[in-house]
């Protein structure tokens, strides 16, 4: 964060052992979780991440811990979704291994860190770097637009999703982390951009989405006018 001593821990840290001497940080940002649960060794990799969280932080001294979770935890709704909206439980049939891990990690870190923890729940993220990638819907979407082809529709494509660019998400996280305001335990990370996969695939944005089920993610902690940037839109 700007003006802070920050440690960002990603999947690149899976084989890293932290120093035996005390390390001091203002903020730790935890974005270690894998981006999806389609990896062949997903469970093994997540277990290694859990061990890092449980064991390797004993020598780290910090004020705040930001865990990058997911807005995918919210149960789809016809209403706008805020931080206090209902979320899935581990036992729910709709809960994927990816979401189960997010639920367990939020609970574990809440017990471990208390008020030092701030949970960030970003919406679906896309990046221009997704071009050429084989992972995820937005990688496929950007590749299809680059090549002038249309992706086939699938069941559920009519449901509403919220999305934003990775760089914009980073700026919103910085805003939430640095702006002095009331105590925050959970914050959504959103650009107030929602549509459906059907509309994105067909580029038919005139179709009404007001009556569709999905995730229209907003926030109780900040408004669009308070964010000092113009949010990027999908090309």
C-alpha positions in Angstrom: 0.0 0.0 0.0 1.1 3.6 -0.6 3.3 4.8 2.3 3.2 1.3 4.0 5.7 -1.5 4.4 3.7 -4.2 2.6 4.3 -7.9 2.1 2.3 -9.5 -0.8 2.1 -13.3 -0.6 1.1 -15.1 -3.8 1.4 -18.7 -5.1 5.0 -17.9 -5.9 5.6 -18.3 -2.2 4.7 -21.9 -2.0 8.2 -23.1 -1.5 9.4 -20.1 0.4 10.5 -20.3 4.1 10.4 -17.0 5.9 13.3 -15.7 8.0 13.7 -17.0 11.5 14.1 -13.4 12.6 11.1 -11.2 13.2 9.9 -9.3 10.1 7.8 -6.2 10.5 5.1 -5.0 8.0 2.2 -2.6 8.1 0.2 -4.7 5.8 0.2 -8.3 4.5 -1.8 -9.0 1.4 -2.7 -12.7 1.0 -3.5 -13.6 -2.6 -2.1 -17.2 -2.4 -5.3 -19.1 -3.4 -5.3 -20.7 -6.8 -7.5 -19.0 -9.4 -9.7 -22.0 -9.9 -10.1 -25.6 -8.9 -9.4 -27.3 -12.2 -5.7 -28.0 -11.5 -5.0 -31.8 -11.4 -3.3 -31.4 -8.0 -5.6 -28.7 -6.6 -6.1 -30.2 -3.2 -2.3 -30.8 -2.7 -1.5 -27.2 -3.7 -4.1 -25.7 -1.4 -2.9 -27.9 1.4 0.6 -26.3 1.0 -1.0 -22.9 1.0 -2.8 -23.7 4.2 0.5 -24.8 5.8 2.1 -21.4 4.9 -0.8 -19.6 6.5 -0.7 -21.7 9.7 3.0 -22.1 10.2 5.2 -19.6 8.4 3.6 -16.5 9.8 4.9 -17.0 13.3 7.8 -14.6 12.7 5.8 -11.9 10.9 4.7 -8.8 12.8 2.0 -6.8 11.1 -0.9 -4.4 11.7 -3.4 -5.5 9.0 -3.9 -8.6 7.0 -5.8 -8.4 3.7 -7.2 -11.7 2.5 -8.3 -11.8 -1.2 -11.4 -13.9 -1.2 -14.2 -13.9 -3.8 -17.6 -12.3 -4.4 -18.6 -15.7 -5.8 -19.4 -16.6 -2.2 -22.6 -14.6 -2.4 -25.8 -16.5 -3.1 -27.2 -15.3 -6.5 -30.1 -12.8 -6.0 -32.4 -10.6 -7.9 -31.3 -7.7 -5.7 -28.1 -5.8 -5.4 -25.5 -7.6 -3.3 -23.7 -6.0 -0.4 -21.2 -7.2 2.2 -24.1 -8.3 4.5 -25.8 -10.3 1.8 -26.2 -14.1 2.3 -23.3 -16.3 1.4 -23.0 -20.0 0.6 -22.2 -22.6 3.3 -19.8 -25.4 2.9 -22.6 -28.0 2.8 -24.6 -26.2 0.1 -24.7 -28.3 -3.1 -23.7 -25.2 -5.2 -20.5 -24.8 -3.3 -17.5 -25.8 -5.5 -14.1 -26.9 -4.1 -12.8 -23.4 -4.9 -15.6 -21.7 -2.9 -15.3 -24.3 -0.1 -11.7 -23.3 0.3 -12.6 -19.6 0.4 -15.2 -20.2 3.1 -12.8 -22.3 5.2 -10.0 -19.7 4.8 -12.2 -16.8 5.8 -13.3 -18.6 8.9 -9.8 -19.8 9.8 -8.2 -16.4 9.4 -11.0 -14.7 11.3 -10.3 -16.9 14.3 -6.6 -16.5 14.0 -6.3 -12.7 13.3 -9.5 -11.1 14.7 -9.7 -7.4 14.1 -6.4 -7.4 12.1 -8.1 -9.2 9.3 -9.9 -7.5 6.4 -11.5 -9.8 3.9 -11.7 -8.5 0.3 -14.3 -10.0 -2.0 -13.5 -9.0 -5.6 -15.9 -9.7 -8.5 -14.9 -11.7 -11.5 -11.6 -10.2 -12.9 -10.3 -9.9 -16.4 -7.0 -8.6 -17.9 -5.6 -7.9 -21.3 -2.9 -10.4 -20.3 -5.7 -13.1 -20.5 -5.2 -13.1 -24.3 -3.4 -16.3 -25.1 -4.2 -17.8 -21.7 -6.1 -21.1 -21.4 -7.7 -20.4 -18.1 -11.2 -19.0 -17.5 -14.2 -17.5 -19.2 -12.7 -14.1 -19.8 -9.6 -15.6 -21.4 -11.9 -17.4 -23.8 -14.0 -14.3 -24.4 -11.1 -12.0 -25.2 -9.5 -14.6 -27.5 -12.9 -15.0 -29.3 -13.2 -11.3 -29.8 -9.6 -11.1 -31.1 -10.3 -13.8 -33.7 -13.8 -12.5 -34.6 -15.7 -15.7 -33.5 -18.6 -16.2 -31.1 -18.5 -18.6 -28.1 -21.4 -21.1 -27.9 -24.0 -20.4 -25.2 -24.1 -22.7 -22.2 -26.8 -23.3 -19.5 -26.7 -20.5 -16.9 -25.2 -17.9 -19.3 -28.3 -15.7 -18.8 -27.4 -15.2 -15.1 -25.9 -11.9 -14.1 -22.2 -11.5 -13.3 -20.2 -8.6 -12.0 -16.8 -8.0 -13.5 -13.9 -5.6 -13.5 -10.3 -5.2 -14.7 -7.5 -6.5 -12.5 -5.7 -3.1 -12.4 -8.9 -1.4 -11.4 -9.5 -3.9 -8.7 -6.0 -3.2 -7.3 -6.8 0.5 -7.2 -10.0 -0.1 -5.3 -8.2 -2.3 -2.8 -5.7 0.5 -2.2 -8.6 3.0 -1.8 -10.4 0.8 0.8 -7.1 0.1 2.6 -6.0 3.8 2.9 -9.1 5.9 3.2 -9.9 6.6 6.8 -13.4 5.4 7.6 -15.4 3.2 9.9 -13.9 -0.1 10.9 -14.2 -2.7 8.0 -14.0 -6.4 8.3 -15.3 -7.3 4.9 -15.3 -5.2 1.7 -16.5 -6.0 -1.8 -14.3 -5.0 -4.6 -16.5 -3.9 -7.5 -16.7 -1.5 -10.5 -20.5 -1.6 -10.6 -20.3 -3.4 -14.0 -22.8 -6.2 -14.3 -24.0 -8.1 -17.3 -24.5 -11.8 -18.4 -22.2 -14.2 -20.1 -24.9 -14.5 -22.8 -24.7 -10.7 -23.5 -20.9 -10.8 -23.5 -20.8 -13.7 -25.9 -23.3 -12.3 -28.3 -22.5 -8.6 -27.7 -26.2 -8.0 -27.4 -26.3 -5.5 -24.6 -29.8 -4.2 -25.4 -31.5 -7.2 -23.8 -33.0 -6.4 -20.4 -31.1 -8.1 -17.4 -33.2 -6.5 -14.7 -35.2 -9.7 -14.1 -32.3 -12.1 -14.3 -30.9 -13.9 -11.2 -27.2 -13.3 -10.5 -24.7 -11.2 -8.6 -25.0 -7.4 -9.0 -22.2 -6.6 -6.5 -22.0 -3.2 -4.8 -20.5 -2.0 -1.5 -21.7 -0.5 1.8 -18.3 1.1 2.3 -17.7 3.3 -0.8 -19.5 4.6 -3.9 -18.4 4.8 -7.5 -18.0 8.5 -7.2 -15.5 8.1 -4.4 -13.1 6.0 -6.5 -10.6 8.3 -8.3 -10.4 6.5 -11.6 -12.5 5.6 -14.7 -13.2 1.9 -14.8 -12.0 0.0 -17.9 -14.6 -1.9 -19.9 -14.1 -5.1 -21.8 -12.8 -4.4 -25.3 
